Amino acid sequence: MLYQYRKDYEKIAMGLFSLVNDLSNMDLVTQEMQWYNNRSNRMIYLWKDKSNNWAGLIGVEVRESLLLIHQIVLTPQSVNQKDYDEMLNELHDLYPNSRVVSSLDKRNIIFKWEQTIDRN
């Protein structure tokens, strides 16, 4: 289940952000968190898996009818397309009128998710 970021989730969010290769130290993680907090159209969502463990994070930017995925990360034990699909399905439910897009490095995850939607 997705949870919108709140200040009391800060340590969890920072831990999940630290799994991103480009955010290799806490200064970069802190800068990333501030980037999301500086605008009302940027949001962080944390994700709990079926065992109720914090297992993922999605960082998004809302732009008119687009939902731009800046970060999507799962804990090492949760990295699989099924969990990415579940996270993205829940995000799509929150923004049903927005098209989900991403940067090139996350495009494969989004493409595979889109294929599951097309079959439903």
Secondary structure, 3 states (H helix, E strand, C coil): CEEECCHHHHHHHHHHHCCCCCCCCHHHHHHHHHHHHCCCCEEEEEEECCCCCEEEEEEEEEECCEEEEEEEEECHHHCCHHHHHHHHHHHHHHCCCCEEEECHHHHHHHHHHHHHHHHC
